[in-house]
Amino acid sequence: MNWNKWLRQSHRWVSIVFTLAVVANFVAMGLGDPPPWIVYAPLPPLFLLMASGLYLFVLPYAAKRCSGQPIKG
């Protein structure tokens, strides 16, 4: 599996982890005062999603620029 496929697959799995952390956060808040580790649990996957998402967003533009095709916008 090449680099881009691996990154897309890991981006999908991290999004599942992020969603579960957010759901756990809401459940814990509904039960009372949640501990800080539950409140801050969604942040690490969120930063990973931001980094990989920005890379995946820029990837087609960088490929067009390297191939010499004009970028329509």
GIUR-V551319 format. One record per pair of residues at least 12 apart in sequence whose ideal C-beta (glycine too) atoms are under 8 Angstrom apart, sorted by the first residue. I is the first residue (numbers start at 1). J is the second residue. D is the distance in whole Angstrom. If there is no record, write none. Layout:
I&J&D, I&J&D
This chain:
4&59&7, 7&52&6, 7&55&7, 7&56&7, 8&56&7, 10&52&7, 11&49&7, 11&52&4, 11&53&7, 11&56&7, 14&45&5, 14&48&5, 14&49&6, 14&52&7, 15&45&8, 15&49&6, 17&45&5, 18&42&6, 18&45&4, 18&46&6, 18&49&6, 21&41&4, 21&42&4, 21&45&6, 22&42&5, 24&38&6, 24&41&7, 25&38&6, 25&39&6, 25&41&7, 25&42&6
